[in-house]
Amino acid sequence: MEIKKKIQAVFATGLSVALLMSLAACGGDKTASEKDDGSLMTVDVFDGLANYQGEQKGWFAKIIKDKFNIKLNIIAPNVAGGGSTLFDTRSASGNLGDIIIYGYDGGYGSKMVKAKLLADMTPYLDGMDNIKNHQAAIDAMNDVIGVDSGVYGIPGSVSDKAPTEASEGLEPTFGPYLRWDYYKAIGYPEIDTLEDLIPVLKQMQDKARETEGRNDIYAMSLFKDWDGNMMNNAKQPTCFYGFDEMGFVLAKADGSEYQSITDKDGIYDRTIKFFNAAYRAGIVDPESTTQNYDTMNSKYKEGKVLFSFWPWLGQAAYNTNENKAAGKGFMIAPLKDQKIFSYGSTPTGGKTFIGIGSQAKNKQRLVKFIDWLYSAEGVYDSGAQTGGAAGPKGLNWEIKDGEPVLTDFGSSVLSGASENVPEEYGGGSYSDGISALNFTTVNVNDNDPDTGYPYNATMWPSELEKANNNPLNQDWSSHMGGAKTTMEYLEANNMIEVAPGSAYMTPDEDSQITTLRGSIKTEIVNASWKASFASSEAEAEKIMDQMRETVKGLGIDQVLEVDMKNAKDQDAARKAAVKDYQAENKDSSSDSE
């Protein structure tokens, strides 16, 4: 599951069989022989990951206009709302977009191929070495979508690392992050378990309100935007203990345990009780039930929230250079019983692909653009989301004494500060110019073959040295056994569990299961929120017990049978990916000898 501003893209319900047949009859690819006069071209990008809709702005727009003479017009189901409707409407016209970024699991890739919505890029691949370098990922996608040959898309998040290596950089995807400056202010109390966070956070909240003279500071703030099969916020602490979701199942990264989210006294039930205890302790923002992600995120930036489920929320919003210099910011807590779930690297890529629409003009130019996105320069420029790739060379970074280093401008903007870009690079706000594609081609923690260092600037020696000299990081390190980074701390203390990366895709779901799931998840989500904000522990338990009885009657056992099989199949695929990688690299080693 790829985590960005939205944990998952909202996928459509799918095309009807009749629609697929009609499109297969009338759709089709335009010929490879069409002429391209090189004039400025507006490219419609149907992007299931984008959180922005409209024309790409700023410095990234200038880069691609100068290189390819194209403008990107982002069509984003996440922003437009009604993702399935938008997908179906555009599919019915036979034209999803000139470039398509979407998930190919769950049968969507095969549906798009059968409906002739995707072009086979094979005729355009001469000289496209960056695409060809990821043939294994293309083959894995072809296996899933049911084609024997052709290049209908290239998966994202491809990596050169082993599946057993964490795909994250210095920070995991999940973790209990707290405002270290207020944790310090209350004397660094020990935190044995998740439940022990509550009195610690209460002390931190009291101290923060006293220090800053305001009563609108809360330890925790929640939101509903991302709720799906469960209350999304309640799922996050389960990841602190090695679990991740598969429908209504929570599965351990190593395949050792599987639980239903409705299990009484299971890990999900534990997190609901945790939220309810936090609410009754008065440390949960009362606007949690009505606010959206953006509203909540602004509170982090303003210093009004003291705990974060993810580093890319709390740290990205608050850990500016200025705050860190003052010793303020979010750092991972020393939660003694944590075993944090980590996504392994994926040599065959993730579940989302980028491809060319069958009705697109000037396909060769578009394929060149996609090939560039998978080049080192493209990874830096298109992967410059906060906490990601370093951004444009020359503007954000340069080479000194053989090593990459950030410029003053790059250091500022990558720490979250607001800066205007020099006119020669396109002008305007830096943040407004970041690629709106929100699509990771190559894992930014992989090494740039030209420099030998990761695309992610936080992993450069020059930046690690800065971090180690930072008052916030120095204090954190001195209380975490001398660890210099979060990952170093977690690995040294056996507090991370890597789920090997694989090409496993959830199979297309039977319509009856989908119907049952829809009514069941509504009951689970509603009960989870009600229980989290119940006035007593007994009331919260009663709400969850009633929910369990209700979903039993709605047929959850039928859905759980499907989800449990998928979870176990995923584990088998992960183990197979490890064996395949070991075999391939053993062969490679033998060949090189």
C-alpha positions as CSV (number, residue, x, y, z in Angstrom):
1,M,0.0,0.0,0.0
2,E,1.7,3.2,-1.0
3,I,1.5,6.0,1.5
4,K,1.3,9.7,0.3
5,K,-0.9,12.5,1.4
6,K,-3.7,9.9,0.8
7,I,-2.9,6.4,1.9
8,Q,-4.5,4.8,-1.1
9,A,-5.9,6.1,-4.4
10,V,-9.6,5.8,-4.7
11,F,-10.2,3.2,-7.3
12,A,-13.3,2.8,-9.4
13,T,-15.9,0.1,-9.1
14,G,-15.0,-1.0,-12.6
15,L,-16.5,-1.2,-16.1
16,S,-19.4,-3.4,-16.9
17,V,-18.9,-6.3,-19.2
18,A,-21.1,-4.7,-21.9
19,L,-19.1,-1.5,-21.7
20,L,-15.8,-3.4,-22.0
21,M,-17.1,-5.2,-25.1
22,S,-18.3,-2.1,-26.8
23,L,-15.0,-0.3,-26.1
24,A,-13.0,-3.2,-27.4
25,A,-15.0,-2.9,-30.6
26,C,-14.7,0.8,-31.1
27,G,-11.5,1.7,-29.3
28,G,-8.0,1.4,-30.6
29,D,-4.4,2.7,-30.7
30,K,-3.3,5.4,-33.1
31,T,-0.5,4.4,-35.3
32,A,3.1,4.8,-34.5
33,S,3.7,6.5,-37.8
34,E,1.8,9.7,-36.9
35,K,3.9,12.9,-37.3
36,D,4.8,15.1,-34.4
37,D,5.5,18.7,-35.3
38,G,7.0,19.4,-31.9
39,S,4.6,22.2,-31.1
40,L,3.4,22.9,-27.5
41,M,1.1,20.1,-26.4
42,T,-1.3,20.0,-23.5
43,V,-1.3,16.5,-22.0
44,D,-4.3,15.3,-20.0
45,V,-3.1,13.1,-17.1
46,F,-5.8,10.9,-15.5
47,D,-4.1,10.5,-12.1
48,G,-5.5,8.3,-9.4
49,L,-2.8,9.5,-6.9
50,A,-2.9,13.3,-7.5
51,N,-4.2,15.6,-4.8
52,Y,-4.3,18.6,-7.2
53,Q,-6.4,19.2,-10.3
54,G,-5.6,21.5,-13.1
55,E,-2.5,22.7,-14.9
56,Q,0.9,21.9,-13.5
57,K,2.5,25.1,-12.3
58,G,5.9,26.6,-11.5
59,W,9.4,25.1,-11.7
60,F,8.4,21.6,-12.6
61,A,6.2,22.9,-15.4
62,K,9.1,24.9,-16.8
63,I,11.4,21.9,-16.7
64,I,9.0,19.7,-18.8
65,K,8.1,22.5,-21.1
66,D,11.8,23.2,-21.9
67,K,12.5,19.5,-22.3
68,F,9.4,18.2,-24.1
69,N,7.3,21.3,-24.9
70,I,4.4,19.9,-23.0
71,K,2.0,21.2,-20.4
72,L,0.3,18.8,-17.9
73,N,-3.4,19.1,-17.2
74,I,-4.0,16.9,-14.1
75,I,-7.4,15.2,-13.9
76,A,-7.6,13.9,-10.3
77,P,-10.5,11.6,-9.0
78,N,-9.3,12.4,-5.5
79,V,-10.1,16.0,-6.0
80,A,-13.0,15.8,-8.3
81,G,-14.9,13.4,-6.0
82,G,-16.9,10.4,-7.1
83,G,-13.8,8.6,-8.4
84,S,-15.8,5.7,-9.8
85,T,-18.1,8.0,-11.7
86,L,-15.3,9.9,-13.3
87,F,-13.5,6.8,-14.2
88,D,-16.6,5.2,-15.8
89,T,-17.5,8.4,-17.6
90,R,-14.1,8.9,-19.2
91,S,-13.8,5.2,-19.9
92,A,-17.1,5.2,-21.7
93,S,-15.8,7.8,-24.1
94,G,-12.9,5.5,-24.9
95,N,-10.4,8.0,-23.6
96,L,-9.2,8.1,-20.0
97,G,-6.4,10.5,-20.7
98,D,-3.2,11.0,-22.7
99,I,-1.2,9.7,-19.7
100,I,-2.8,7.4,-17.2
101,I,-1.5,6.9,-13.6
102,Y,-3.7,4.3,-11.8
103,G,-3.7,1.1,-9.9
104,Y,-3.6,-2.1,-11.9
105,D,-4.5,-4.5,-9.1
106,G,-8.0,-5.7,-8.5
107,G,-8.6,-6.3,-12.2
108,Y,-8.3,-2.7,-13.3
109,G,-5.2,-3.1,-15.4
110,S,-6.8,-6.0,-17.4
111,K,-10.0,-4.1,-17.8
112,M,-8.2,-1.1,-19.3
113,V,-6.3,-3.3,-21.7
114,K,-9.4,-5.2,-22.8
115,A,-11.2,-1.9,-23.3
116,K,-8.3,-0.6,-25.4
117,L,-7.8,2.4,-23.2
118,L,-4.1,1.8,-23.0
119,A,-1.5,1.9,-25.8
120,D,1.2,-0.7,-26.1
121,M,4.4,1.4,-25.9
122,T,6.5,-1.3,-27.5
123,P,6.8,0.6,-30.9
124,Y,8.2,3.6,-29.2
125,L,10.9,2.1,-27.0
126,D,14.0,2.4,-29.1
127,G,16.5,4.2,-27.0
128,M,14.2,4.3,-24.0
129,D,16.8,2.6,-21.7
130,N,15.3,3.9,-18.4
131,I,12.1,2.1,-19.1
132,K,13.8,-1.0,-20.4
133,N,15.9,-1.2,-17.2
134,H,12.7,-2.1,-15.4
135,Q,11.6,-5.1,-17.5
136,A,11.1,-7.2,-14.4
137,A,8.5,-4.8,-13.2
138,I,6.9,-4.6,-16.6
139,D,6.7,-8.4,-16.7
140,A,5.2,-8.5,-13.2
141,M,2.5,-6.1,-14.3
142,N,1.8,-8.1,-17.5
143,D,1.4,-11.2,-15.4
144,V,-1.3,-9.5,-13.3
145,I,-3.1,-7.9,-16.2
146,G,-3.1,-11.1,-18.2
147,V,-1.0,-10.3,-21.3
148,D,1.9,-12.3,-22.7
149,S,3.8,-9.4,-24.2
150,G,3.7,-5.6,-24.7
151,V,4.4,-2.6,-22.5
152,Y,1.1,-1.2,-21.3
153,G,2.6,0.5,-18.3
154,I,5.5,0.7,-16.0
155,P,4.9,0.2,-12.2
156,G,6.1,2.9,-9.8
157,S,8.3,2.6,-6.7
158,V,10.7,0.2,-8.4
159,S,13.9,-0.5,-6.4
160,D,17.3,-2.1,-6.8
161,K,17.3,-3.2,-3.2
162,A,16.4,-6.6,-1.8
163,P,12.7,-7.2,-0.9
164,T,13.9,-7.7,2.7
165,E,15.4,-4.3,2.9
166,A,13.1,-1.5,4.2
167,S,11.9,0.8,1.4
168,E,11.9,3.8,3.7
169,G,14.8,6.0,4.4
170,L,15.7,7.4,7.8
171,E,12.1,7.2,9.0
172,P,9.6,4.4,8.8
173,T,6.2,4.9,7.3
174,F,4.5,4.5,10.7
175,G,5.5,5.2,14.2
176,P,4.6,7.0,17.5
177,Y,6.1,10.5,17.0
178,L,5.7,13.1,19.7
179,R,6.9,16.7,20.3
180,W,10.2,15.9,21.8
181,D,10.7,19.3,23.3
182,Y,7.7,18.8,25.6
183,Y,8.6,15.2,26.2
184,K,11.9,16.6,27.4
185,A,10.1,19.3,29.5
186,I,8.3,16.6,31.5
187,G,11.5,14.7,32.2
188,Y,11.6,11.9,29.6
189,P,9.3,9.4,31.4
190,E,9.5,5.8,30.3
191,I,6.8,4.5,27.9
192,D,6.4,0.7,28.2
193,T,3.2,0.2,26.1
194,L,0.8,2.1,23.8
195,E,-1.5,2.7,26.8
196,D,1.4,4.3,28.8
197,L,1.4,7.0,26.1
198,I,-1.8,8.5,27.6
199,P,-0.5,9.8,30.9
200,V,2.7,11.0,29.2
201,L,0.8,12.9,26.5
202,K,-1.5,14.4,29.2
203,Q,1.6,15.8,31.0
204,M,2.9,17.1,27.7
205,Q,-0.4,18.8,26.9
206,D,-0.6,20.4,30.3
207,K,3.0,21.6,30.0
208,A,2.5,23.0,26.5
209,R,-0.7,24.9,27.5
210,E,1.1,26.3,30.5
211,T,4.1,27.3,28.5
212,E,2.3,28.8,25.5
213,G,-0.7,30.3,27.4
214,R,-3.3,28.7,25.3
215,N,-5.9,26.0,25.8
216,D,-6.4,24.9,22.1
217,I,-3.3,22.7,22.2
218,Y,-4.2,18.9,22.2
219,A,-2.0,15.9,22.3
220,M,-3.9,14.2,19.6
221,S,-6.0,15.3,16.6
222,L,-7.9,12.9,14.3
223,F,-9.8,13.1,11.0
224,K,-12.2,10.9,9.0
225,D,-11.1,11.5,5.3
226,W,-9.3,8.2,4.8
227,D,-11.7,5.8,6.5
228,G,-12.3,2.7,4.5
229,N,-12.7,-0.9,5.8
230,M,-12.1,0.5,9.2
231,M,-11.4,3.8,11.1
232,N,-8.1,4.7,9.5
233,N,-6.7,6.5,12.5
234,A,-7.4,3.5,14.7
235,K,-5.5,1.3,12.2
236,Q,-2.3,3.3,12.6
237,P,-1.3,2.1,16.1
238,T,-1.7,-1.5,14.9
239,C,1.2,-0.8,12.6
240,F,3.3,0.0,15.6
241,Y,3.0,-3.7,16.4
242,G,3.8,-5.1,13.0
243,F,0.3,-5.3,11.5
244,D,-1.0,-4.0,8.2
245,E,-4.4,-4.2,6.6
246,M,-5.9,-6.6,4.1
247,G,-9.6,-5.8,3.9
248,F,-11.0,-6.7,7.3
249,V,-7.9,-8.6,8.3
250,L,-4.8,-7.3,10.1
251,A,-1.8,-9.3,9.1
252,K,1.7,-9.4,10.7
253,A,4.5,-8.4,8.4
254,D,6.2,-11.8,8.9
255,G,3.0,-13.8,8.3
256,S,3.0,-15.1,11.9
257,E,-0.5,-13.8,12.8
258,Y,-3.8,-12.8,11.3
259,Q,-6.7,-11.1,13.0
260,S,-10.1,-9.8,12.1
261,I,-10.5,-6.2,12.9
262,T,-13.7,-7.2,14.8
263,D,-11.9,-9.7,17.1
264,K,-12.7,-8.9,20.7
265,D,-9.5,-7.9,22.5
266,G,-7.7,-8.0,19.2
267,I,-5.1,-5.4,18.1
268,Y,-7.8,-3.1,16.5
269,D,-10.0,-3.4,19.6
270,R,-7.0,-2.4,21.6
271,T,-6.5,0.8,19.6
272,I,-10.2,1.8,20.0
273,K,-9.8,1.4,23.7
274,F,-6.6,3.5,23.5
275,F,-8.5,6.3,21.7
276,N,-11.4,6.2,24.2
277,A,-9.0,6.4,27.1
278,A,-7.3,9.3,25.5
279,Y,-10.6,11.0,24.9
280,R,-11.7,10.6,28.5
281,A,-8.3,11.9,29.6
282,G,-9.1,15.1,27.7
283,I,-6.2,14.9,25.2
284,V,-8.1,14.5,21.9
285,D,-9.0,17.5,19.8
286,P,-12.8,17.9,20.0
287,E,-12.9,18.9,16.3
288,S,-11.6,15.5,15.3
289,T,-15.0,14.1,14.3
290,T,-15.7,17.0,11.9
291,Q,-12.4,18.2,10.5
292,N,-10.6,17.0,7.4
293,Y,-6.9,16.2,6.8
294,D,-6.0,19.7,5.6
295,T,-7.5,21.4,8.7
296,M,-5.8,19.0,11.0
297,N,-2.5,19.4,9.2
298,S,-2.6,23.2,9.6
299,K,-2.8,22.6,13.4
300,Y,0.4,20.6,13.3
301,K,2.1,23.5,11.5
302,E,0.9,25.9,14.2
303,G,2.2,23.7,17.0
304,K,-1.3,22.8,18.3
305,V,-0.8,19.0,18.2
306,L,1.8,17.0,20.1
307,F,1.5,13.4,18.7
308,S,1.6,12.1,15.2
309,F,1.0,8.6,13.7
310,W,3.4,9.2,10.9
311,P,6.8,11.1,10.5
312,W,5.5,12.5,7.2
313,L,2.8,14.3,9.1
314,G,4.3,15.8,12.3
315,Q,7.9,16.1,11.1
316,A,7.0,17.5,7.7
317,A,4.6,20.0,9.1
318,Y,6.6,21.2,12.1
319,N,10.3,20.3,11.9
320,T,11.5,23.3,10.1
321,N,15.2,24.3,10.4
322,E,14.1,27.2,12.7
323,N,12.2,24.9,15.0
324,K,14.9,22.2,15.1
325,A,17.5,24.9,15.9
326,A,15.4,25.8,18.9
327,G,15.2,22.2,19.9
328,K,11.6,21.8,18.9
329,G,10.1,19.1,16.8
330,F,8.6,15.6,16.4
331,M,10.8,12.6,17.0
332,I,9.9,8.9,17.5
333,A,9.1,7.9,21.1
334,P,10.9,5.2,23.0
335,L,7.9,2.9,23.1
336,K,9.4,-0.2,24.5
337,D,7.0,-2.8,23.1
338,Q,6.8,-1.5,19.5
339,K,7.7,-3.6,16.5
340,I,6.9,-1.2,13.6
341,F,5.6,-2.5,10.3
342,S,7.9,-1.6,7.4
343,Y,7.3,-2.0,3.7
344,G,10.1,-3.9,2.0
345,S,11.7,-2.7,-1.2
346,T,10.0,-3.7,-4.5
347,P,12.3,-4.7,-7.4
348,T,9.1,-5.3,-9.4
349,G,7.4,-2.1,-8.3
350,G,4.2,-1.2,-6.6
351,K,0.5,-1.4,-7.5
352,T,0.3,1.8,-9.5
353,F,1.5,2.2,-13.0
354,I,2.0,5.0,-15.6
355,G,1.0,4.4,-19.2
356,I,-0.1,6.1,-22.4
357,G,-3.8,6.4,-23.4
358,S,-4.7,4.7,-26.6
359,Q,-6.1,7.9,-28.1
360,A,-3.1,10.1,-27.2
361,K,-1.4,12.1,-29.9
362,N,2.4,12.2,-30.2
363,K,2.9,9.0,-28.3
364,Q,6.7,9.0,-29.0
365,R,7.0,12.3,-27.2
366,L,5.0,11.0,-24.2
367,V,7.0,7.9,-24.0
368,K,10.2,10.0,-23.9
369,F,8.7,12.0,-21.1
370,I,7.9,8.8,-19.1
371,D,11.4,7.5,-19.8
372,W,12.8,10.7,-18.4
373,L,10.7,10.3,-15.3
374,Y,12.6,7.1,-14.6
375,S,16.0,8.7,-15.3
376,A,18.1,10.0,-12.4
377,E,17.2,13.6,-13.3
378,G,13.5,12.7,-13.5
379,V,13.6,11.0,-10.2
380,Y,15.1,14.1,-8.5
381,D,12.7,16.5,-10.2
382,S,9.4,14.6,-10.2
383,G,10.0,13.0,-6.8
384,A,10.5,16.2,-4.9
385,Q,7.6,15.9,-2.6
386,T,8.3,16.8,1.0
387,G,10.5,14.1,2.5
388,G,11.2,12.6,-0.9
389,A,13.8,13.2,-3.6
390,A,16.2,16.2,-3.4
391,G,14.6,18.2,-6.2
392,P,16.3,20.0,-9.1
393,K,20.0,20.0,-9.4
394,G,21.5,23.5,-9.3
395,L,18.5,24.9,-7.5
396,N,18.2,22.5,-4.5
397,W,21.6,20.8,-4.6
398,E,25.0,20.6,-6.2
399,I,28.2,18.5,-6.1
400,K,31.0,19.6,-3.8
401,D,34.2,17.6,-3.3
402,G,32.6,14.7,-5.1
403,E,29.5,14.5,-2.8
404,P,26.0,15.9,-3.2
405,V,25.1,18.8,-0.9
406,L,22.0,20.9,-0.5
407,T,22.1,24.6,-1.4
408,D,20.8,27.1,1.1
409,F,17.6,27.3,-0.9
410,G,17.3,23.5,-1.0
411,S,17.9,23.2,2.7
412,S,15.2,25.7,3.4
413,V,12.4,24.3,1.1
414,L,13.1,20.7,2.0
415,S,12.7,21.5,5.7
416,G,9.2,22.8,4.9
417,A,9.9,26.5,4.7
418,S,8.1,28.7,2.2
419,E,10.4,30.2,-0.5
420,N,9.9,31.7,-4.0
421,V,11.8,30.1,-6.8
422,P,14.2,32.3,-8.9
423,E,12.7,33.4,-12.2
424,E,15.3,31.5,-14.2
425,Y,13.8,28.3,-12.7
426,G,10.2,29.3,-13.3
427,G,9.4,31.6,-10.4
428,G,6.5,31.4,-8.0
429,S,6.3,29.5,-4.8
430,Y,8.5,26.4,-4.5
431,S,5.7,24.3,-3.1
432,D,3.3,25.3,-5.9
433,G,5.8,24.1,-8.4
434,I,6.3,20.5,-7.0
435,S,5.2,17.8,-9.4
436,A,1.4,17.3,-9.1
437,L,1.7,13.8,-10.4
438,N,2.4,12.5,-6.9
439,F,3.8,9.4,-8.5
440,T,7.1,7.8,-7.4
441,T,8.9,6.1,-10.3
442,V,12.0,4.9,-8.6
443,N,12.3,4.5,-4.8
444,V,14.0,7.7,-3.7
445,N,16.0,5.8,-1.1
446,D,17.8,3.9,-3.9
447,N,21.2,5.2,-5.1
448,D,21.6,7.6,-8.0
449,P,24.1,5.7,-10.2
450,D,25.8,9.0,-11.1
451,T,26.6,10.1,-7.6
452,G,26.5,6.8,-5.7
453,Y,24.3,8.4,-3.1
454,P,20.5,8.2,-2.5
455,Y,18.1,10.5,-4.3
456,N,16.8,11.3,-0.8
457,A,18.9,14.2,0.5
458,T,18.3,13.3,4.2
459,M,20.5,10.3,3.7
460,W,23.5,12.2,2.3
461,P,26.6,12.4,4.6
462,S,26.4,16.2,4.5
463,E,22.8,16.2,5.7
464,L,23.4,13.5,8.4
465,E,26.2,15.6,9.7
466,K,23.8,18.6,9.9
467,A,21.2,16.6,11.6
468,N,23.7,15.3,14.2
469,N,24.7,18.8,15.0
470,N,21.1,19.9,15.4
471,P,19.9,20.6,19.0
472,L,16.7,18.6,18.6
473,N,18.4,15.5,17.1
474,Q,21.3,15.7,19.5
475,D,19.0,15.6,22.5
476,W,17.0,12.8,21.0
477,S,20.1,10.8,20.2
478,S,21.5,11.3,23.7
479,H,18.4,9.6,25.1
480,M,18.1,6.9,22.5
481,G,21.4,5.0,23.0
482,G,23.4,7.3,20.7
483,A,21.4,6.4,17.6
484,K,21.8,9.0,14.9
485,T,18.6,8.2,13.0
486,T,15.2,6.6,13.7
487,M,15.9,3.6,11.5
488,E,19.3,3.0,13.3
489,Y,17.5,3.1,16.6
490,L,14.7,0.7,15.5
491,E,17.1,-1.8,13.9
492,A,19.5,-1.7,16.9
493,N,16.6,-2.5,19.2
494,N,14.8,-5.1,17.1
495,M,11.8,-2.7,16.8
496,I,11.1,-3.0,13.1
497,E,9.5,-5.8,11.1
498,V,10.0,-5.6,7.3
499,A,7.3,-7.1,5.1
500,P,9.2,-8.2,2.0
501,G,8.3,-6.3,-1.1
502,S,6.4,-8.3,-3.8
503,A,4.3,-8.0,-6.9
504,Y,1.2,-9.4,-5.2
505,M,-2.0,-7.8,-6.2
506,T,-5.4,-8.3,-4.6
507,P,-7.6,-10.3,-7.1
508,D,-10.8,-8.8,-8.5
509,E,-13.6,-9.2,-5.9
510,D,-16.9,-10.9,-6.5
511,S,-19.7,-8.3,-6.6
512,Q,-21.6,-10.0,-3.8
513,I,-18.6,-9.7,-1.5
514,T,-18.2,-6.0,-2.5
515,T,-21.9,-5.4,-1.6
516,L,-21.5,-7.1,1.8
517,R,-18.3,-5.3,2.5
518,G,-19.9,-1.9,1.8
519,S,-22.6,-2.4,4.5
520,I,-20.2,-4.0,7.0
521,K,-17.5,-1.4,6.8
522,T,-20.1,1.3,7.4
523,E,-21.0,-0.4,10.7
524,I,-17.4,-0.9,11.7
525,V,-16.3,2.7,11.0
526,N,-19.4,4.3,12.7
527,A,-19.0,2.1,15.8
528,S,-15.3,2.8,16.0
529,W,-15.8,6.6,16.1
530,K,-18.7,6.3,18.5
531,A,-16.7,4.0,20.8
532,S,-13.6,6.2,20.6
533,F,-15.6,9.2,21.9
534,A,-17.8,7.3,24.4
535,S,-18.2,8.8,27.8
536,S,-17.1,5.6,29.6
537,E,-15.1,2.4,29.0
538,A,-18.2,0.4,29.5
539,E,-20.1,2.3,26.9
540,A,-17.3,2.0,24.4
541,E,-17.2,-1.8,25.0
542,K,-21.0,-2.0,24.6
543,I,-20.8,-0.2,21.2
544,M,-18.1,-2.5,19.9
545,D,-20.0,-5.6,21.1
546,Q,-23.1,-4.4,19.4
547,M,-21.2,-3.8,16.2
548,R,-19.7,-7.3,16.3
549,E,-23.2,-8.8,16.6
550,T,-24.5,-6.6,13.7
551,V,-21.8,-7.4,11.2
552,K,-22.0,-11.1,12.1
553,G,-25.6,-10.9,10.9
554,L,-24.6,-8.9,7.8
555,G,-22.3,-11.8,6.7
556,I,-18.8,-10.6,7.7
557,D,-17.6,-14.3,7.9
558,Q,-18.0,-14.6,4.1
559,V,-15.9,-11.4,3.5
560,L,-13.3,-12.5,6.1
561,E,-12.8,-15.8,4.3
562,V,-11.9,-13.8,1.2
563,D,-9.7,-11.3,3.0
564,M,-7.9,-14.1,5.0
565,K,-7.1,-16.0,1.8
566,N,-5.7,-12.8,0.2
567,A,-3.6,-12.0,3.3
568,K,-2.1,-15.5,3.3
569,D,-1.6,-15.4,-0.5
570,Q,0.2,-12.1,0.0
571,D,2.5,-13.6,2.6
572,A,3.3,-16.5,0.2
573,A,4.1,-14.0,-2.6
574,R,6.4,-12.1,-0.2
575,K,8.3,-15.2,0.6
576,A,8.5,-16.2,-3.1
577,A,9.8,-12.7,-3.9
578,V,12.7,-13.2,-1.5
579,K,13.6,-16.5,-3.0
580,D,13.4,-15.2,-6.5
581,Y,15.6,-12.2,-5.6
582,Q,18.1,-14.5,-3.9
583,A,18.2,-16.8,-6.9
584,E,18.5,-14.1,-9.5
585,N,21.3,-12.4,-7.6
586,K,23.1,-15.7,-7.0
587,D,23.0,-16.2,-10.8
588,S,24.2,-12.7,-11.3
589,S,27.1,-13.2,-9.0
590,S,28.0,-16.5,-10.8
591,D,27.9,-14.7,-14.1
592,S,30.2,-12.0,-13.0
593,E,32.8,-14.4,-11.7
